[in-house]
Amino acid sequence: MSSSVLADTGAIYAFVVRSDRHHAQARRFVRRWLARSGSFILSDAVFAETMTLLKARVGGAIAVRVGRELRGNPAYTWIALGPDGEAETWNVFQRYEDKEWSFTDCALFVLARKLGVHAVFGFDRHFAQMPEITLLPALSQ
């Protein structure tokens, strides 16, 4: 999965919502990544968080439209955290209690290690704190 990157909620939100400050950067990154035959890994935890965020901020109709696109687009590989992944996520969440990492951030960290994927498509500075994780696009871009 070397040409795969884990997708984070904030990146999907930025891609969809034109008023988001990272919208243009997210659109550019997705175009370039897909042009290189890259793909995205979408966890069930990120999907749930994304649907909740979109529904709360931009409405149910847009959340459903985006959800259908994410579920049907072959550029996204779906992965469930599962009971073992959830337990490991809880362990990471507790181990790094001094960090501001959300439970979903910790889930992506666990999946990255499990899958051998070292990049997250996102704009959350917390991923830059995680060992062996590269945030794409880079925060300085």
Secondary structure, DSSP 8 states (H G I E B T S, - for coil): -TTEEEE-HHHHHHHH-TTSTTHHHHHHHHHHHHHTT-EEEEEHHHHHHHHHHHHHHH-HHHHHHHHHHHHH-TTEEEE--HHHHHHHHHHHHHHTTTS---HHHHHHHHHHHHHT--EEE---GGGGGSTT-EEES-TT-
